Amino acid sequence: MTHPPEAALELTVEPWAETHQLLPEQTWVIVTHSSAADGSWSGTLREDEPFQVDHRPESVTVWVNGNCFHLSDTEGDVIESADWQCPAQDFSS
Ligand SMILES: [Zn+2]
């Protein structure tokens, strides 16, 4: 698949509808958590699927099936998060 090297990729994180421009050569990391009580991921297309990723030539949509998402760069700097229902937040100060 070819892709103009200067073109940004539009990243959308659902169901929060958070949209970001992912620049060429950038790598981001997305993490989600689900509470232990749930036991499994709800899944989008398949059971037990924490993420569903739709990659199109100019955009990426990530469906998160956990309670939260944490988007960061490869250095660990937070870009965006939706952590008000994060079951892992109890473990951080
Ligand atoms: Zn979390």
PDB file of the backbone (N, CA, C, O) and the ligand in Angstrom, with CONECT records:
HET     ZN  A 101       1
ATOM      1  N   MET A   1       0.857  -1.186   0.000  1.00  0.00           N
ATOM      2  CA  MET A   1       0.000   0.000   0.000  1.00  0.00           C
ATOM      3  C   MET A   1       0.898   1.242   0.000  1.00  0.00           C
ATOM      4  O   MET A   1       1.804   1.360   0.825  1.00  0.00           O
ATOM      5  N   THR A   2       0.646   2.140  -0.904  1.00  0.00           N
ATOM      6  CA  THR A   2       1.435   3.370  -0.932  1.00  0.00           C
ATOM      7  C   THR A   2       0.627   4.516  -0.357  1.00  0.00           C
ATOM      8  O   THR A   2      -0.602   4.469  -0.301  1.00  0.00           O
ATOM      9  N   HIS A   3       1.322   5.517   0.056  1.00  0.00           N
ATOM     10  CA  HIS A   3       0.739   6.553   0.875  1.00  0.00           C
ATOM     11  C   HIS A   3       1.713   7.723   0.766  1.00  0.00           C
ATOM     12  O   HIS A   3       2.898   7.546   1.049  1.00  0.00           O
ATOM     13  N   PRO A   4       1.271   8.885   0.376  1.00  0.00           N
ATOM     14  CA  PRO A   4       2.223  10.003   0.252  1.00  0.00           C
ATOM     15  C   PRO A   4       2.949  10.229   1.566  1.00  0.00           C
ATOM     16  O   PRO A   4       2.308  10.337   2.611  1.00  0.00           O
ATOM     17  N   PRO A   5       4.268  10.302   1.536  1.00  0.00           N
ATOM     18  CA  PRO A   5       5.018  10.375   2.800  1.00  0.00           C
ATOM     19  C   PRO A   5       4.709  11.617   3.629  1.00  0.00           C
ATOM     20  O   PRO A   5       4.911  11.606   4.843  1.00  0.00           O
ATOM     21  N   GLU A   6       4.229  12.676   3.006  1.00  0.00           N
ATOM     22  CA  GLU A   6       3.955  13.898   3.765  1.00  0.00           C
ATOM     23  C   GLU A   6       2.535  13.954   4.325  1.00  0.00           C
ATOM     24  O   GLU A   6       2.200  14.871   5.074  1.00  0.00           O
ATOM     25  N   ALA A   7       1.704  12.984   3.968  1.00  0.00           N
ATOM     26  CA  ALA A   7       0.304  13.050   4.378  1.00  0.00           C
ATOM     27  C   ALA A   7       0.104  12.564   5.808  1.00  0.00           C
ATOM     28  O   ALA A   7       0.601  11.507   6.195  1.00  0.00           O
ATOM     29  N   ALA A   8      -0.622  13.343   6.572  1.00  0.00           N
ATOM     30  CA  ALA A   8      -0.988  12.912   7.921  1.00  0.00           C
ATOM     31  C   ALA A   8      -2.126  11.900   7.822  1.00  0.00           C
ATOM     32  O   ALA A   8      -2.924  11.909   6.884  1.00  0.00           O
ATOM     33  N   LEU A   9      -2.167  11.052   8.802  1.00  0.00           N
ATOM     34  CA  LEU A   9      -3.207  10.045   8.890  1.00  0.00           C
ATOM     35  C   LEU A   9      -4.177  10.527   9.968  1.00  0.00           C
ATOM     36  O   LEU A   9      -3.759  10.952  11.044  1.00  0.00           O
ATOM     37  N   GLU A  10      -5.458  10.459   9.673  1.00  0.00           N
ATOM     38  CA  GLU A  10      -6.429  10.859  10.686  1.00  0.00           C
ATOM     39  C   GLU A  10      -6.768   9.655  11.556  1.00  0.00           C
ATOM     40  O   GLU A  10      -7.264   8.634  11.080  1.00  0.00           O
ATOM     41  N   LEU A  11      -6.487   9.808  12.833  1.00  0.00           N
ATOM     42  CA  LEU A  11      -6.762   8.737  13.797  1.00  0.00           C
ATOM     43  C   LEU A  11      -8.025   9.096  14.574  1.00  0.00           C
ATOM     44  O   LEU A  11      -8.108  10.171  15.169  1.00  0.00           O
ATOM     45  N   THR A  12      -8.986   8.213  14.567  1.00  0.00           N
ATOM     46  CA  THR A  12     -10.204   8.414  15.361  1.00  0.00           C
ATOM     47  C   THR A  12     -10.309   7.283  16.367  1.00  0.00           C
ATOM     48  O   THR A  12     -10.203   6.109  16.014  1.00  0.00           O
ATOM     49  N   VAL A  13     -10.517   7.648  17.618  1.00  0.00           N
ATOM     50  CA  VAL A  13     -10.673   6.659  18.679  1.00  0.00           C
ATOM     51  C   VAL A  13     -12.148   6.634  19.071  1.00  0.00           C
ATOM     52  O   VAL A  13     -12.675   7.612  19.601  1.00  0.00           O
ATOM     53  N   GLU A  14     -12.798   5.521  18.810  1.00  0.00           N
ATOM     54  CA  GLU A  14     -14.202   5.334  19.130  1.00  0.00           C
ATOM     55  C   GLU A  14     -14.348   4.430  20.344  1.00  0.00           C
ATOM     56  O   GLU A  14     -13.465   3.608  20.591  1.00  0.00           O
ATOM     57  N   PRO A  15     -15.424   4.549  21.112  1.00  0.00           N
ATOM     58  CA  PRO A  15     -16.609   5.388  20.898  1.00  0.00           C
ATOM     59  C   PRO A  15     -16.495   6.813  21.423  1.00  0.00           C
ATOM     60  O   PRO A  15     -17.516   7.488  21.554  1.00  0.00           O
ATOM     61  N   TRP A  16     -15.314   7.290  21.724  1.00  0.00           N
ATOM     62  CA  TRP A  16     -15.154   8.654  22.235  1.00  0.00           C
ATOM     63  C   TRP A  16     -15.111   9.700  21.119  1.00  0.00           C
ATOM     64  O   TRP A  16     -15.244  10.898  21.367  1.00  0.00           O
ATOM     65  N   ALA A  17     -14.923   9.220  19.887  1.00  0.00           N
ATOM     66  CA  ALA A  17     -14.828  10.119  18.732  1.00  0.00           C
ATOM     67  C   ALA A  17     -13.710  11.148  18.893  1.00  0.00           C
ATOM     68  O   ALA A  17     -13.855  12.301  18.487  1.00  0.00           O
ATOM     69  N   GLU A  18     -12.602  10.726  19.483  1.00  0.00           N
ATOM     70  CA  GLU A  18     -11.423  11.578  19.610  1.00  0.00           C
ATOM     71  C   GLU A  18     -10.643  11.484  18.308  1.00  0.00           C
ATOM     72  O   GLU A  18     -10.287  10.391  17.868  1.00  0.00           O
ATOM     73  N   THR A  19     -10.380  12.622  17.698  1.00  0.00           N
ATOM     74  CA  THR A  19      -9.685  12.621  16.408  1.00  0.00           C
ATOM     75  C   THR A  19      -8.352  13.338  16.531  1.00  0.00           C
ATOM     76  O   THR A  19      -8.263  14.424  17.102  1.00  0.00           O
ATOM     77  N   HIS A  20      -7.329  12.720  15.991  1.00  0.00           N
ATOM     78  CA  HIS A  20      -5.983  13.295  16.009  1.00  0.00           C
ATOM     79  C   HIS A  20      -5.337  13.107  14.657  1.00  0.00           C
ATOM     80  O   HIS A  20      -5.670  12.186  13.912  1.00  0.00           O
ATOM     81  N   GLN A  21      -4.411  13.989  14.352  1.00  0.00           N
ATOM     82  CA  GLN A  21      -3.617  13.846  13.137  1.00  0.00           C
ATOM     83  C   GLN A  21      -2.318  13.132  13.493  1.00  0.00           C
ATOM     84  O   GLN A  21      -1.531  13.598  14.317  1.00  0.00           O
ATOM     85  N   LEU A  22      -2.126  12.025  12.867  1.00  0.00           N
ATOM     86  CA  LEU A  22      -0.905  11.247  13.083  1.00  0.00           C
ATOM     87  C   LEU A  22       0.052  11.589  11.945  1.00  0.00           C
ATOM     88  O   LEU A  22      -0.213  11.288  10.781  1.00  0.00           O
ATOM     89  N   LEU A  23       1.164  12.219  12.301  1.00  0.00           N
ATOM     90  CA  LEU A  23       2.107  12.659  11.274  1.00  0.00           C
ATOM     91  C   LEU A  23       2.914  11.488  10.730  1.00  0.00           C
ATOM     92  O   LEU A  23       3.055  10.460  11.392  1.00  0.00           O
ATOM     93  N   PRO A  24       3.441  11.650   9.523  1.00  0.00           N
ATOM     94  CA  PRO A  24       4.274  10.588   8.954  1.00  0.00           C
ATOM     95  C   PRO A  24       5.424  10.250   9.903  1.00  0.00           C
ATOM     96  O   PRO A  24       5.971  11.125  10.574  1.00  0.00           O
ATOM     97  N   GLU A  25       5.770   8.999   9.946  1.00  0.00           N
ATOM     98  CA  GLU A  25       6.891   8.510  10.771  1.00  0.00           C
ATOM     99  C   GLU A  25       6.554   8.464  12.264  1.00  0.00           C
ATOM    100  O   GLU A  25       7.353   7.958  13.052  1.00  0.00           O
ATOM    101  N   GLN A  26       5.403   8.975  12.666  1.00  0.00           N
ATOM    102  CA  GLN A  26       5.053   8.908  14.084  1.00  0.00           C
ATOM    103  C   GLN A  26       4.482   7.538  14.418  1.00  0.00           C
ATOM    104  O   GLN A  26       3.771   6.921  13.624  1.00  0.00           O
ATOM    105  N   THR A  27       4.813   7.092  15.602  1.00  0.00           N
ATOM    106  CA  THR A  27       4.232   5.859  16.118  1.00  0.00           C
ATOM    107  C   THR A  27       3.574   6.176  17.442  1.00  0.00           C
ATOM    108  O   THR A  27       4.202   6.757  18.327  1.00  0.00           O
ATOM    109  N   TRP A  28       2.342   5.806  17.581  1.00  0.00           N
ATOM    110  CA  TRP A  28       1.627   6.016  18.822  1.00  0.00           C
ATOM    111  C   TRP A  28       1.205   4.666  19.399  1.00  0.00           C
ATOM    112  O   TRP A  28       1.102   3.659  18.698  1.00  0.00           O
ATOM    113  N   VAL A  29       0.972   4.694  20.678  1.00  0.00           N
ATOM    114  CA  VAL A  29       0.600   3.479  21.399  1.00  0.00           C
ATOM    115  C   VAL A  29      -0.750   3.720  22.050  1.00  0.00           C
ATOM    116  O   VAL A  29      -0.963   4.746  22.695  1.00  0.00           O
ATOM    117  N   ILE A  30      -1.642   2.789  21.883  1.00  0.00           N
ATOM    118  CA  ILE A  30      -2.943   2.916  22.537  1.00  0.00           C
ATOM    119  C   ILE A  30      -3.171   1.707  23.435  1.00  0.00           C
ATOM    120  O   ILE A  30      -2.956   0.559  23.048  1.00  0.00           O
ATOM    121  N   VAL A  31      -3.616   2.015  24.648  1.00  0.00           N
ATOM    122  CA  VAL A  31      -3.816   0.996  25.673  1.00  0.00           C
ATOM    123  C   VAL A  31      -5.243   1.115  26.178  1.00  0.00           C
ATOM    124  O   VAL A  31      -5.767   2.220  26.314  1.00  0.00           O
ATOM    125  N   THR A  32      -5.861   0.000  26.451  1.00  0.00           N
ATOM    126  CA  THR A  32      -7.158   0.024  27.132  1.00  0.00           C
ATOM    127  C   THR A  32      -7.133  -0.971  28.283  1.00  0.00           C
ATOM    128  O   THR A  32      -6.310  -1.886  28.317  1.00  0.00           O
ATOM    129  N   HIS A  33      -8.041  -0.778  29.215  1.00  0.00           N
ATOM    130  CA  HIS A  33      -8.186  -1.691  30.355  1.00  0.00           C
ATOM    131  C   HIS A  33      -9.637  -2.087  30.482  1.00  0.00           C
ATOM    132  O   HIS A  33     -10.542  -1.337  30.116  1.00  0.00           O
ATOM    133  N   SER A  34      -9.839  -3.267  31.002  1.00  0.00           N
ATOM    134  CA  SER A  34     -11.182  -3.724  31.322  1.00  0.00           C
ATOM    135  C   SER A  34     -11.136  -4.214  32.753  1.00  0.00           C
ATOM    136  O   SER A  34     -10.146  -4.813  33.172  1.00  0.00           O
ATOM    137  N   SER A  35     -12.179  -3.969  33.498  1.00  0.00           N
ATOM    138  CA  SER A  35     -12.141  -4.391  34.900  1.00  0.00           C
ATOM    139  C   SER A  35     -12.133  -5.909  34.993  1.00  0.00           C
ATOM    140  O   SER A  35     -12.741  -6.602  34.178  1.00  0.00           O
ATOM    141  N   ALA A  36     -11.434  -6.407  35.998  1.00  0.00           N
ATOM    142  CA  ALA A  36     -11.309  -7.862  36.172  1.00  0.00           C
ATOM    143  C   ALA A  36     -12.675  -8.509  36.340  1.00  0.00           C
ATOM    144  O   ALA A  36     -12.869  -9.666  35.967  1.00  0.00           O
ATOM    145  N   ALA A  37     -13.610  -7.774  36.892  1.00  0.00           N
ATOM    146  CA  ALA A  37     -14.947  -8.314  37.107  1.00  0.00           C
ATOM    147  C   ALA A  37     -15.625  -8.689  35.790  1.00  0.00           C
ATOM    148  O   ALA A  37     -16.430  -9.618  35.735  1.00  0.00           O
ATOM    149  N   ASP A  38     -15.289  -7.953  34.736  1.00  0.00           N
ATOM    150  CA  ASP A  38     -15.896  -8.267  33.441  1.00  0.00           C
ATOM    151  C   ASP A  38     -15.370  -9.577  32.866  1.00  0.00           C
ATOM    152  O   ASP A  38     -16.088 -10.294  32.168  1.00  0.00           O
ATOM    153  N   GLY A  39     -14.114  -9.880  33.165  1.00  0.00           N
ATOM    154  CA  GLY A  39     -13.564 -11.160  32.746  1.00  0.00           C
ATOM    155  C   GLY A  39     -13.121 -11.249  31.310  1.00  0.00           C
ATOM    156  O   GLY A  39     -12.225 -12.032  30.994  1.00  0.00           O
ATOM    157  N   SER A  40     -13.726 -10.465  30.421  1.00  0.00           N
ATOM    158  CA  SER A  40     -13.354 -10.555  29.015  1.00  0.00           C
ATOM    159  C   SER A  40     -13.707  -9.247  28.327  1.00  0.00           C
ATOM    160  O   SER A  40     -14.412  -8.403  28.880  1.00  0.00           O
ATOM    161  N   TRP A  41     -13.207  -9.099  27.119  1.00  0.00           N
ATOM    162  CA  TRP A  41     -13.522  -7.925  26.300  1.00  0.00           C
ATOM    163  C   TRP A  41     -14.867  -8.145  25.636  1.00  0.00           C
ATOM    164  O   TRP A  41     -15.239  -9.269  25.299  1.00  0.00           O
ATOM    165  N   SER A  42     -15.577  -7.063  25.459  1.00  0.00           N
ATOM    166  CA  SER A  42     -16.880  -7.207  24.798  1.00  0.00           C
ATOM    167  C   SER A  42     -16.729  -7.498  23.314  1.00  0.00           C
ATOM    168  O   SER A  42     -17.561  -8.191  22.730  1.00  0.00           O
ATOM    169  N   GLY A  43     -15.662  -6.969  22.692  1.00  0.00           N
ATOM    170  CA  GLY A  43     -15.447  -7.243  21.280  1.00  0.00           C
ATOM    171  C   GLY A  43     -16.318  -6.386  20.382  1.00  0.00           C
ATOM    172  O   GLY A  43     -17.412  -5.973  20.766  1.00  0.00           O
ATOM    173  N   THR A  44     -15.825  -6.126  19.190  1.00  0.00           N
ATOM    174  CA  THR A  44     -16.605  -5.382  18.202  1.00  0.00           C
ATOM    175  C   THR A  44     -17.140  -6.356  17.168  1.00  0.00           C
ATOM    176  O   THR A  44     -18.350  -6.453  16.963  1.00  0.00           O
ATOM    177  N   LEU A  45     -16.245  -7.069  16.524  1.00  0.00           N
ATOM    178  CA  LEU A  45     -16.642  -8.047  15.512  1.00  0.00           C
ATOM    179  C   LEU A  45     -16.571  -9.461  16.054  1.00  0.00           C
ATOM    180  O   LEU A  45     -17.359 -10.331  15.682  1.00  0.00           O
ATOM    181  N   ARG A  46     -15.613  -9.671  16.940  1.00  0.00           N
ATOM    182  CA  ARG A  46     -15.410 -10.993  17.518  1.00  0.00           C
ATOM    183  C   ARG A  46     -15.409 -10.851  19.026  1.00  0.00           C
ATOM    184  O   ARG A  46     -15.097  -9.786  19.558  1.00  0.00           O
ATOM    185  N   GLU A  47     -15.753 -11.906  19.700  1.00  0.00           N
ATOM    186  CA  GLU A  47     -15.701 -11.882  21.155  1.00  0.00           C
ATOM    187  C   GLU A  47     -14.262 -11.744  21.619  1.00  0.00           C
ATOM    188  O   GLU A  47     -13.327 -12.197  20.958  1.00  0.00           O
ATOM    189  N   ASP A  48     -14.111 -11.112  22.764  1.00  0.00           N
ATOM    190  CA  ASP A  48     -12.800 -11.037  23.396  1.00  0.00           C
ATOM    191  C   ASP A  48     -11.801 -10.204  22.615  1.00  0.00           C
ATOM    192  O   ASP A  48     -10.594 -10.425  22.712  1.00  0.00           O
ATOM    193  N   GLU A  49     -12.291  -9.259  21.852  1.00  0.00           N
ATOM    194  CA  GLU A  49     -11.416  -8.425  21.041  1.00  0.00           C
ATOM    195  C   GLU A  49     -11.299  -7.061  21.722  1.00  0.00           C
ATOM    196  O   GLU A  49     -12.285  -6.325  21.775  1.00  0.00           O
ATOM    197  N   PRO A  50     -10.103  -6.697  22.253  1.00  0.00           N
ATOM    198  CA  PRO A  50     -10.003  -5.409  22.932  1.00  0.00           C
ATOM    199  C   PRO A  50     -10.081  -4.211  21.990  1.00  0.00           C
ATOM    200  O   PRO A  50     -10.538  -3.135  22.376  1.00  0.00           O
ATOM    201  N   PHE A  51      -9.626  -4.409  20.737  1.00  0.00           N
ATOM    202  CA  PHE A  51      -9.660  -3.328  19.755  1.00  0.00           C
ATOM    203  C   PHE A  51     -10.146  -3.872  18.421  1.00  0.00           C
ATOM    204  O   PHE A  51      -9.934  -5.036  18.083  1.00  0.00           O
ATOM    205  N   GLN A  52     -10.805  -2.994  17.677  1.00  0.00           N
ATOM    206  CA  GLN A  52     -10.989  -3.284  16.264  1.00  0.00           C
ATOM    207  C   GLN A  52     -10.374  -2.111  15.518  1.00  0.00           C
ATOM    208  O   GLN A  52     -10.663  -0.956  15.832  1.00  0.00           O
ATOM    209  N   VAL A  53      -9.548  -2.389  14.556  1.00  0.00           N
ATOM    210  CA  VAL A  53      -8.842  -1.339  13.822  1.00  0.00           C
ATOM    211  C   VAL A  53      -9.271  -1.367  12.364  1.00  0.00           C
ATOM    212  O   VAL A  53      -9.151  -2.388  11.687  1.00  0.00           O
ATOM    213  N   ASP A  54      -9.770  -0.237  11.893  1.00  0.00           N
ATOM    214  CA  ASP A  54     -10.092  -0.080  10.477  1.00  0.00           C
ATOM    215  C   ASP A  54      -9.070   0.863   9.881  1.00  0.00           C
ATOM    216  O   ASP A  54      -9.033   2.046  10.218  1.00  0.00           O
ATOM    217  N   HIS A  55      -8.252   0.345   9.007  1.00  0.00           N
ATOM    218  CA  HIS A  55      -7.194   1.153   8.397  1.00  0.00           C
ATOM    219  C   HIS A  55      -7.557   1.426   6.953  1.00  0.00           C
ATOM    220  O   HIS A  55      -7.648   0.507   6.138  1.00  0.00           O
ATOM    221  N   ARG A  56      -7.764   2.696   6.641  1.00  0.00           N
ATOM    222  CA  ARG A  56      -8.036   3.115   5.272  1.00  0.00           C
ATOM    223  C   ARG A  56      -6.847   3.954   4.805  1.00  0.00           C
ATOM    224  O   ARG A  56      -5.997   4.320   5.616  1.00  0.00           O
ATOM    225  N   PRO A  57      -6.777   4.263   3.502  1.00  0.00           N
ATOM    226  CA  PRO A  57      -5.575   4.961   3.008  1.00  0.00           C
ATOM    227  C   PRO A  57      -5.251   6.247   3.765  1.00  0.00           C
ATOM    228  O   PRO A  57      -4.074   6.548   3.968  1.00  0.00           O
ATOM    229  N   GLU A  58      -6.247   7.006   4.185  1.00  0.00           N
ATOM    230  CA  GLU A  58      -5.963   8.290   4.830  1.00  0.00           C
ATOM    231  C   GLU A  58      -6.431   8.378   6.270  1.00  0.00           C
ATOM    232  O   GLU A  58      -6.354   9.441   6.886  1.00  0.00           O
ATOM    233  N   SER A  59      -6.909   7.286   6.802  1.00  0.00           N
ATOM    234  CA  SER A  59      -7.397   7.346   8.177  1.00  0.00           C
ATOM    235  C   SER A  59      -7.332   5.980   8.847  1.00  0.00           C
ATOM    236  O   SER A  59      -7.276   4.932   8.204  1.00  0.00           O
ATOM    237  N   VAL A  60      -7.343   6.051  10.149  1.00  0.00           N
ATOM    238  CA  VAL A  60      -7.390   4.840  10.969  1.00  0.00           C
ATOM    239  C   VAL A  60      -8.465   5.062  12.025  1.00  0.00           C
ATOM    240  O   VAL A  60      -8.470   6.086  12.709  1.00  0.00           O
ATOM    241  N   THR A  61      -9.357   4.119  12.153  1.00  0.00           N
ATOM    242  CA  THR A  61     -10.339   4.175  13.230  1.00  0.00           C
ATOM    243  C   THR A  61     -10.072   3.005  14.166  1.00  0.00           C
ATOM    244  O   THR A  61     -10.004   1.849  13.747  1.00  0.00           O
ATOM    245  N   VAL A  62      -9.923   3.336  15.433  1.00  0.00           N
ATOM    246  CA  VAL A  62      -9.708   2.307  16.447  1.00  0.00           C
ATOM    247  C   VAL A  62     -10.933   2.273  17.339  1.00  0.00           C
ATOM    248  O   VAL A  62     -11.262   3.262  17.993  1.00  0.00           O
ATOM    249  N   TRP A  63     -11.607   1.139  17.364  1.00  0.00           N
ATOM    250  CA  TRP A  63     -12.727   0.938  18.290  1.00  0.00           C
ATOM    251  C   TRP A  63     -12.171   0.272  19.521  1.00  0.00           C
ATOM    252  O   TRP A  63     -11.574  -0.802  19.451  1.00  0.00           O
ATOM    253  N   VAL A  64     -12.375   0.925  20.659  1.00  0.00           N
ATOM    254  CA  VAL A  64     -11.855   0.423  21.921  1.00  0.00           C
ATOM    255  C   VAL A  64     -13.000  -0.233  22.682  1.00  0.00           C
ATOM    256  O   VAL A  64     -14.050   0.377  22.888  1.00  0.00           O
ATOM    257  N   ASN A  65     -12.794  -1.461  23.091  1.00  0.00           N
ATOM    258  CA  ASN A  65     -13.850  -2.191  23.789  1.00  0.00           C
ATOM    259  C   ASN A  65     -13.660  -2.250  25.299  1.00  0.00           C
ATOM    260  O   ASN A  65     -14.443  -2.884  26.006  1.00  0.00           O
ATOM    261  N   GLY A  66     -12.618  -1.586  25.787  1.00  0.00           N
ATOM    262  CA  GLY A  66     -12.394  -1.535  27.223  1.00  0.00           C
ATOM    263  C   GLY A  66     -13.127  -0.357  27.847  1.00  0.00           C
ATOM    264  O   GLY A  66     -13.948   0.294  27.200  1.00  0.00           O
ATOM    265  N   ASN A  67     -12.823  -0.094  29.106  1.00  0.00           N
ATOM    266  CA  ASN A  67     -13.479   0.993  29.836  1.00  0.00           C
ATOM    267  C   ASN A  67     -12.824   2.345  29.589  1.00  0.00           C
ATOM    268  O   ASN A  67     -13.388   3.380  29.948  1.00  0.00           O
ATOM    269  N   CYS A  68     -11.657   2.349  28.989  1.00  0.00           N
ATOM    270  CA  CYS A  68     -10.855   3.565  28.899  1.00  0.00           C
ATOM    271  C   CYS A  68      -9.928   3.454  27.707  1.00  0.00           C
ATOM    272  O   CYS A  68      -9.800   2.390  27.101  1.00  0.00           O
ATOM    273  N   PHE A  69      -9.277   4.569  27.371  1.00  0.00           N
ATOM    274  CA  PHE A  69      -8.123   4.450  26.472  1.00  0.00           C
ATOM    275  C   PHE A  69      -7.053   5.417  26.922  1.00  0.00           C
ATOM    276  O   PHE A  69      -7.335   6.451  27.528  1.00  0.00           O
ATOM    277  N   HIS A  70      -5.829   5.064  26.617  1.00  0.00           N
ATOM    278  CA  HIS A  70      -4.667   5.875  26.932  1.00  0.00           C
ATOM    279  C   HIS A  70      -3.825   5.905  25.663  1.00  0.00           C
ATOM    280  O   HIS A  70      -3.275   4.889  25.239  1.00  0.00           O
ATOM    281  N   LEU A  71      -3.736   7.079  25.072  1.00  0.00           N
ATOM    282  CA  LEU A  71      -2.965   7.224  23.837  1.00  0.00           C
ATOM    283  C   LEU A  71      -1.677   7.952  24.177  1.00  0.00           C
ATOM    284  O   LEU A  71      -1.706   9.029  24.773  1.00  0.00           O
ATOM    285  N   SER A  72      -0.558   7.374  23.805  1.00  0.00           N
ATOM    286  CA  SER A  72       0.725   8.015  24.098  1.00  0.00           C
ATOM    287  C   SER A  72       1.679   7.800  22.936  1.00  0.00           C
ATOM    288  O   SER A  72       1.422   7.006  22.031  1.00  0.00           O
ATOM    289  N   ASP A  73       2.790   8.530  22.986  1.00  0.00           N
ATOM    290  CA  ASP A  73       3.824   8.301  21.981  1.00  0.00           C
ATOM    291  C   ASP A  73       4.760   7.203  22.488  1.00  0.00           C
ATOM    292  O   ASP A  73       4.568   6.658  23.575  1.00  0.00           O
ATOM    293  N   THR A  74       5.757   6.897  21.695  1.00  0.00           N
ATOM    294  CA  THR A  74       6.634   5.782  22.074  1.00  0.00           C
ATOM    295  C   THR A  74       7.517   6.122  23.271  1.00  0.00           C
ATOM    296  O   THR A  74       8.109   5.227  23.874  1.00  0.00           O
ATOM    297  N   GLU A  75       7.611   7.414  23.625  1.00  0.00           N
ATOM    298  CA  GLU A  75       8.341   7.806  24.836  1.00  0.00           C
ATOM    299  C   GLU A  75       7.474   7.683  26.086  1.00  0.00           C
ATOM    300  O   GLU A  75       7.971   7.818  27.205  1.00  0.00           O
ATOM    301  N   GLY A  76       6.192   7.429  25.900  1.00  0.00           N
ATOM    302  CA  GLY A  76       5.288   7.308  27.035  1.00  0.00           C
ATOM    303  C   GLY A  76       4.604   8.604  27.420  1.00  0.00           C
ATOM    304  O   GLY A  76       3.904   8.658  28.431  1.00  0.00           O
ATOM    305  N   ASP A  77       4.798   9.658  26.622  1.00  0.00           N
ATOM    306  CA  ASP A  77       4.115  10.921  26.904  1.00  0.00           C
ATOM    307  C   ASP A  77       2.658  10.824  26.446  1.00  0.00           C
ATOM    308  O   ASP A  77       2.372  10.444  25.310  1.00  0.00           O
ATOM    309  N   VAL A  78       1.764  11.171  27.338  1.00  0.00           N
ATOM    310  CA  VAL A  78       0.341  11.035  27.051  1.00  0.00           C
ATOM    311  C   VAL A  78      -0.104  12.080  26.024  1.00  0.00           C
ATOM    312  O   VAL A  78       0.182  13.268  26.168  1.00  0.00           O
ATOM    313  N   ILE A  79      -0.790  11.632  25.013  1.00  0.00           N
ATOM    314  CA  ILE A  79      -1.348  12.520  23.997  1.00  0.00           C
ATOM    315  C   ILE A  79      -2.814  12.811  24.337  1.00  0.00           C
ATOM    316  O   ILE A  79      -3.277  13.947  24.239  1.00  0.00           O
ATOM    317  N   GLU A  80      -3.511  11.781  24.727  1.00  0.00           N
ATOM    318  CA  GLU A  80      -4.944  11.907  25.005  1.00  0.00           C
ATOM    319  C   GLU A  80      -5.349  10.684  25.807  1.00  0.00           C
ATOM    320  O   GLU A  80      -4.777   9.604  25.655  1.00  0.00           O
ATOM    321  N   SER A  81      -6.342  10.871  26.661  1.00  0.00           N
ATOM    322  CA  SER A  81      -6.857   9.695  27.344  1.00  0.00           C
ATOM    323  C   SER A  81      -8.305   9.926  27.721  1.00  0.00           C
ATOM    324  O   SER A  81      -8.769  11.064  27.797  1.00  0.00           O
ATOM    325  N   ALA A  82      -8.997   8.856  27.950  1.00  0.00           N
ATOM    326  CA  ALA A  82     -10.352   8.888  28.502  1.00  0.00           C
ATOM    327  C   ALA A  82     -10.303   7.881  29.639  1.00  0.00           C
ATOM    328  O   ALA A  82     -10.580   6.696  29.455  1.00  0.00           O
ATOM    329  N   ASP A  83      -9.945   8.375  30.814  1.00  0.00           N
ATOM    330  CA  ASP A  83      -9.604   7.452  31.901  1.00  0.00           C
ATOM    331  C   ASP A  83     -10.536   7.542  33.107  1.00  0.00           C
ATOM    332  O   ASP A  83     -10.233   7.005  34.173  1.00  0.00           O
ATOM    333  N   TRP A  84     -11.684   8.231  32.932  1.00  0.00           N
ATOM    334  CA  TRP A  84     -12.565   8.379  34.082  1.00  0.00           C
ATOM    335  C   TRP A  84     -13.233   7.069  34.497  1.00  0.00           C
ATOM    336  O   TRP A  84     -13.776   6.976  35.598  1.00  0.00           O
ATOM    337  N   GLN A  85     -13.198   6.067  33.637  1.00  0.00           N
ATOM    338  CA  GLN A  85     -13.727   4.756  34.026  1.00  0.00           C
ATOM    339  C   GLN A  85     -12.630   3.711  34.001  1.00  0.00           C
ATOM    340  O   GLN A  85     -12.897   2.515  33.888  1.00  0.00           O
ATOM    341  N   CYS A  86     -11.384   4.176  34.107  1.00  0.00           N
ATOM    342  CA  CYS A  86     -10.262   3.255  33.986  1.00  0.00           C
ATOM    343  C   CYS A  86     -10.090   2.406  35.239  1.00  0.00           C
ATOM    344  O   CYS A  86      -9.853   2.956  36.315  1.00  0.00           O
ATOM    345  N   PRO A  87     -10.202   1.091  35.135  1.00  0.00           N
ATOM    346  CA  PRO A  87     -10.025   0.248  36.318  1.00  0.00           C
ATOM    347  C   PRO A  87      -8.580   0.159  36.795  1.00  0.00           C
ATOM    348  O   PRO A  87      -8.330  -0.310  37.906  1.00  0.00           O
ATOM    349  N   ALA A  88      -7.630   0.596  35.984  1.00  0.00           N
ATOM    350  CA  ALA A  88      -6.220   0.558  36.384  1.00  0.00           C
ATOM    351  C   ALA A  88      -5.797   1.830  37.117  1.00  0.00           C
ATOM    352  O   ALA A  88      -4.698   1.883  37.669  1.00  0.00           O
ATOM    353  N   GLN A  89      -6.644   2.848  37.130  1.00  0.00           N
ATOM    354  CA  GLN A  89      -6.261   4.115  37.764  1.00  0.00           C
ATOM    355  C   GLN A  89      -6.068   3.973  39.265  1.00  0.00           C
ATOM    356  O   GLN A  89      -5.325   4.755  39.859  1.00  0.00           O
ATOM    357  N   ASP A  90      -6.707   3.010  39.890  1.00  0.00           N
ATOM    358  CA  ASP A  90      -6.560   2.789  41.331  1.00  0.00           C
ATOM    359  C   ASP A  90      -5.134   2.440  41.719  1.00  0.00           C
ATOM    360  O   ASP A  90      -4.730   2.617  42.869  1.00  0.00           O
ATOM    361  N   PHE A  91      -4.371   1.939  40.745  1.00  0.00           N
ATOM    362  CA  PHE A  91      -3.025   1.487  41.032  1.00  0.00           C
ATOM    363  C   PHE A  91      -1.970   2.574  40.816  1.00  0.00           C
ATOM    364  O   PHE A  91      -0.800   2.380  41.144  1.00  0.00           O
ATOM    365  N   SER A  92      -2.377   3.690  40.276  1.00  0.00           N
ATOM    366  CA  SER A  92      -1.411   4.772  40.072  1.00  0.00           C
ATOM    367  C   SER A  92      -1.711   5.890  41.057  1.00  0.00           C
ATOM    368  O   SER A  92      -2.849   6.059  41.494  1.00  0.00           O
ATOM    369  N   SER A  93      -0.697   6.637  41.395  1.00  0.00           N
ATOM    370  CA  SER A  93      -0.892   7.673  42.396  1.00  0.00           C
ATOM    371  C   SER A  93      -1.441   8.946  41.777  1.00  0.00           C
ATOM    372  O   SER A  93      -1.666   9.928  42.484  1.00  0.00           O
TER     373      SER A  93
HETATM  374 ZN    ZN A 101      -7.039   2.475  31.564  1.00  0.00          ZN2+
END
